[in-house]
Amino acid sequence: MDIDASLAALRKGGLIAYPTEGVWGLGCDPRDEAAVMRLLALKQRDVDKGLILIASNEAQLAEFIDMSPLDAATREAVRASWPGANTWIVPASSTAPRWITGSHDGIAVRVTAHPQVIALCVGFGGALVSTSANIANAPSPCSRDALDPRIVAGVDAISPGETLGRAQPSTIRDARSGALLR
């Protein structure tokens, strides 16, 4: 698996397409507002919706999240579900950028089990944006061949590899309410 081109693109503020647990994702540096805005424009997605962050471990999410408002049992439930295809909306830190949280006071985060995404996050040195690699309201692509040509033309690198074969994107739960959102 050669992810060097994807890492180089990320370091230059670029966008990448990459396989995740169930679907192909679009990613960039969540700290880079210009990159996030470019990603949102490519997807035709409103910034107010917020974005998911993906990481190789919880420490890579530390600057974006604040787990302290959650009770101990909830924190344990979140951590016990990782790594895996389990996205949680947890309280956002006071420094989490609005271009990531959107109009919300929470932030959607996941610690991945995908070896290639782990390698991307480790190589990049932090969490990445992880949103499905589709135009808003279009089906989420489950293979490289299913990527919309507009997405392919709009990214700076496409990572090699395959999804882990899940039939759908990760589950999304709200850690504060326990609600299953997806």
C-alpha positions as CSV (number, residue, x, y, z in Angstrom):
1,M,0.0,0.0,0.0
2,D,1.6,3.2,-1.2
3,I,0.1,6.2,0.6
4,D,2.9,8.6,0.0
5,A,1.0,10.7,-2.6
6,S,-1.9,11.0,-0.2
7,L,0.3,12.1,2.6
8,A,2.1,14.6,0.4
9,A,-1.3,16.0,-0.7
10,L,-2.5,16.3,2.9
11,R,0.6,18.1,4.0
12,K,0.1,20.6,1.2
13,G,-3.5,21.4,2.2
14,G,-4.9,19.0,-0.5
15,L,-7.9,16.7,-0.6
16,I,-7.7,12.9,-0.8
17,A,-10.1,10.1,-1.5
18,Y,-9.5,6.9,0.5
19,P,-11.2,3.7,1.4
20,T,-12.7,3.4,4.9
21,E,-14.6,0.6,6.7
22,G,-17.7,0.7,4.5
23,V,-17.4,3.4,1.9
24,W,-14.9,5.7,0.2
25,G,-14.2,8.9,2.0
26,L,-13.0,12.4,1.3
27,G,-10.3,13.7,3.6
28,C,-8.2,16.7,4.4
29,D,-6.5,18.4,7.3
30,P,-9.3,19.4,9.7
31,R,-7.2,22.4,10.9
32,D,-6.9,23.8,7.4
33,E,-10.0,25.9,6.8
34,A,-9.3,26.5,3.1
35,A,-8.9,22.7,2.6
36,V,-12.2,22.0,4.4
37,M,-14.0,24.7,2.5
38,R,-12.7,23.2,-0.8
39,L,-13.9,19.8,0.3
40,L,-17.3,21.1,1.2
41,A,-17.6,22.9,-2.2
42,L,-16.6,19.7,-4.0
43,K,-19.3,17.7,-2.1
44,Q,-21.8,20.6,-2.4
45,R,-22.3,20.3,1.4
46,D,-23.3,23.1,3.8
47,V,-20.7,23.9,6.5
48,D,-23.5,24.0,9.1
49,K,-23.9,20.2,8.9
50,G,-20.5,19.5,10.4
51,L,-18.0,16.8,9.4
52,I,-16.7,13.5,10.9
53,L,-13.1,13.3,12.0
54,I,-11.3,9.9,11.8
55,A,-8.1,9.0,13.8
56,S,-5.8,6.1,14.5
57,N,-6.3,6.6,18.3
58,E,-8.2,8.9,20.7
59,A,-5.1,11.0,21.4
60,Q,-5.3,12.3,17.8
61,L,-8.8,13.7,18.5
62,A,-7.8,15.3,21.8
63,E,-7.7,18.9,20.5
64,F,-11.1,18.6,19.0
65,I,-13.1,16.8,21.7
66,D,-14.0,17.3,25.4
67,M,-15.1,14.0,27.0
68,S,-15.3,15.4,30.5
69,P,-19.0,16.3,30.3
70,L,-19.8,12.7,29.7
71,D,-20.3,10.3,32.6
72,A,-17.8,7.5,33.1
73,A,-20.0,4.8,31.8
74,T,-20.6,6.7,28.5
75,R,-16.9,7.5,28.1
76,E,-16.2,3.8,28.6
77,A,-18.9,2.8,26.0
78,V,-17.5,5.1,23.4
79,R,-13.9,3.9,24.0
80,A,-15.0,0.2,24.1
81,S,-16.5,0.6,20.6
82,W,-13.1,1.7,19.1
83,P,-11.4,0.9,16.9
84,G,-14.2,0.2,14.6
85,A,-16.9,1.6,12.4
86,N,-18.5,3.5,15.2
87,T,-18.8,7.2,15.0
88,W,-19.8,9.1,18.1
89,I,-21.0,12.7,18.5
90,V,-19.2,13.9,21.6
91,P,-18.9,17.4,23.1
92,A,-16.6,19.6,21.0
93,S,-13.6,21.3,22.7
94,S,-13.7,25.0,23.0
95,T,-11.0,25.1,20.3
96,A,-12.7,22.8,17.7
97,P,-13.1,24.8,14.5
98,R,-16.6,25.8,13.4
99,W,-15.8,24.6,9.9
100,I,-15.7,21.1,11.5
101,T,-18.5,21.3,14.1
102,G,-20.9,23.3,11.8
103,S,-23.8,24.6,13.8
104,H,-23.4,22.0,16.5
105,D,-21.8,22.0,20.0
106,G,-20.8,18.4,19.4
107,I,-18.4,16.8,17.0
108,A,-18.5,13.5,15.2
109,V,-15.4,11.3,15.7
110,R,-14.2,7.8,15.1
111,V,-11.1,5.8,15.8
112,T,-10.8,3.6,12.8
113,A,-9.9,-0.1,12.4
114,H,-9.0,0.2,8.7
115,P,-5.2,-0.5,8.5
116,Q,-4.7,2.0,5.6
117,V,-6.6,4.8,7.3
118,I,-4.5,4.1,10.5
119,A,-1.4,4.4,8.3
120,L,-2.7,7.7,6.8
121,C,-3.4,9.2,10.3
122,V,-0.1,8.0,11.7
123,G,1.8,9.3,8.7
124,F,0.0,12.6,8.7
125,G,0.4,12.9,12.4
126,G,-3.2,13.5,13.3
127,A,-6.9,13.2,12.7
128,L,-8.4,13.6,9.2
129,V,-11.7,14.8,7.9
130,S,-13.7,11.7,6.9
131,T,-16.9,12.3,4.9
132,S,-18.3,10.1,2.2
133,A,-16.7,10.7,-1.2
134,N,-19.9,11.7,-3.0
135,I,-21.8,14.7,-4.1
136,A,-24.4,15.6,-1.4
137,N,-27.5,13.3,-1.6
138,A,-25.8,10.9,-4.1
139,P,-25.1,7.3,-3.1
140,S,-21.9,6.8,-1.1
141,P,-19.3,4.9,-3.2
142,C,-18.3,1.5,-2.0
143,S,-15.4,1.1,-4.5
144,R,-12.8,3.2,-6.3
145,D,-14.7,2.6,-9.5
146,A,-17.9,4.0,-8.1
147,L,-16.3,7.4,-7.4
148,D,-18.1,10.2,-9.2
149,P,-15.8,11.7,-12.0
150,R,-16.3,15.1,-10.4
151,I,-14.9,13.8,-7.1
152,V,-12.0,12.2,-8.9
153,A,-11.2,15.5,-10.7
154,G,-11.5,17.5,-7.5
155,V,-9.1,15.6,-5.3
156,D,-5.3,15.8,-5.2
157,A,-4.7,12.1,-4.6
158,I,-6.5,8.9,-4.4
159,S,-5.2,6.3,-2.0
160,P,-5.0,2.7,-3.2
161,G,-6.9,0.0,-1.4
162,E,-10.4,-1.3,-0.6
163,T,-13.0,-0.8,2.0
164,L,-13.3,-3.3,4.8
165,G,-16.5,-4.6,3.1
166,R,-19.2,-3.1,5.4
167,A,-22.5,-2.7,3.5
168,Q,-22.9,0.9,4.8
169,P,-21.1,3.8,6.3
170,S,-20.2,3.8,10.0
171,T,-22.9,4.0,12.6
172,I,-23.4,7.4,14.2
173,R,-24.5,7.7,17.9
174,D,-25.0,10.7,20.1
175,A,-22.9,10.0,23.2
176,R,-25.0,12.5,25.3
177,S,-28.4,11.1,24.5
178,G,-27.5,7.5,23.3
179,A,-29.6,8.1,20.2
180,L,-28.7,6.1,17.1
181,L,-28.6,8.6,14.2
182,R,-27.3,6.4,11.4
